[in-house]
Amino acid sequence: MQDRSPWLVYANFVSDLALGLEAGDVLERWATQAPRKVWLLRAGDVLVTPVPVSPDFRTYALGLLDVPDASVSVLHAPGRRGAAMADALRQDGLLETVRGLVAGRAGMALLPTALDASAVALAAELGIPVSGYASAEGAGAALGVTSLLNTKAGFRQVAPELGIRVPRGLVCRRDELRDAVRSHLAGHGRAVLKPDRSAGGHGILFVSPGDPWWLGLDEGGLGGAEGPWIVEERLDVAHSVSVQMDVGPHGVGPAFSGEMRTVGPVFSGYLSPLTGATAGAAEELERWGRALGTYLADRGYAGPFGIDAVITRDGALVATESNIRRTATTTPQVMIARLARSAGLTGTPAWLLGQRRAAAVLDFGTAAGRLSAAGLDWTTARQEGVVLYADAPHDGRSWRYAVIGPHRERLLELEAALSEVMGLS
């Protein structure tokens, strides 16, 4: 990140952009990742987070970034089930606190995790622009395209116009779903069912002929999603990949690409850059990203976005969705780029993200201490190592980590050593 005006980093994981607000338990689980937004902070910034940031993690992260603790403000604004984050702020009487923090910082702009109507309204109420836009009203003009392309159906509608391959399939209403699946199974065999608004694999169901998938459908099964559903061919996947792009003042450009780690349909980690069997996909992914970025820019959007795709076992690259927001990889990559620059590295090194369970419950200080004692922690002198990028997990065991190194083989060596030191499985 270049020098900039102060940010109000607004960790609105509870947003209707990717998933309906009625999915409260899922959104609340995602919101536990909000402390990682500390890695975006510079002197003068404010973070508004739906879950508290532990003192140990705050000291750890800001220390690695060389940002004085007293130079930033972190406000815990607890979420309310079924309410967007700005509504929770108002209901809890915290809006004036935020207004006071903003008032003392000239030029501040709102940096939301998700550009939704609630975030734009909050920026307008505070009298500040959204980062990347001249005003809150300018950001509001992009809400139509962000709403469309954060849906599976919207992406399927636009992708063919832009030369982006998508799986064979169709979009249907929920009351048409049973017939649509039967037809697909008869014609193509296995299928994938996706709610129109979904992220992180939530609500996705794999179906084979003979599966009683429809059981409970009329009683609110399949995640209870009432909107459109997508029925797609189930591809024979060898690799899940993505490209992350930015629409900025100088046009559309790539940020990074990599291979997603998944458990079934659920995202569990990332490896960047694309190498080996996946390296050949980078050029086409970037071409798709530029086409989609131009489409977004023409409709007023500015900021990060990504395209998720798969490489089939016969080598075909097929796109599955677009994410017009900050994703699970965006903030960690910014963190890694900042740490690399502080170590004197040119460009971004190889990196991976993981989430695994420790054999025993650990607090943050103990976990970080184990890394340091084993010589696995990131240091500028070594220019490699492990970073605990998401605070201590609520259960003390489900740790998220980043590994930074010169190449993929070294990343995997460091991850294996980390697994031994923390008893990860």
ABEGO torsion letter per residue (X at the ends): XBBBBBBBBBBBABBAAABBAABAAAAAAAAAAAAAAAAABBBGBBBBBABBBBAAAAAAAAAAAGBBAAABBBBBBBBBBGBBAAAAAAAAGAAAAAAAAAAABBGBBBBBABBBAAAAAAAAAAGBBBBGBABAAAAAAAAAAAAAAABAAAAAAAAAAAGBBBBBEBBBBAAAAAAAAAAAAAAAEBBBBBBABBBGGBGBBBBBBGBBAABGAAAGBGGGBABBBBBBBBBBBABBBBBBBBBBAAEBBBABBBBBBBBEABBAEBBOBBBEAAAAAAAAAAAAAAAAAAAAAAAGBBEBBBBBBBBBAAGBBBBABBBBBBBAAAAAAAAAAAAAAAAGBBEBBBBBBBBBBBABBBBAAAAAAAAAAAGABBBAAAGBEBBBAAEBBAAGABBBBBBBBABAAAAAAAAAAAAAAAGBX
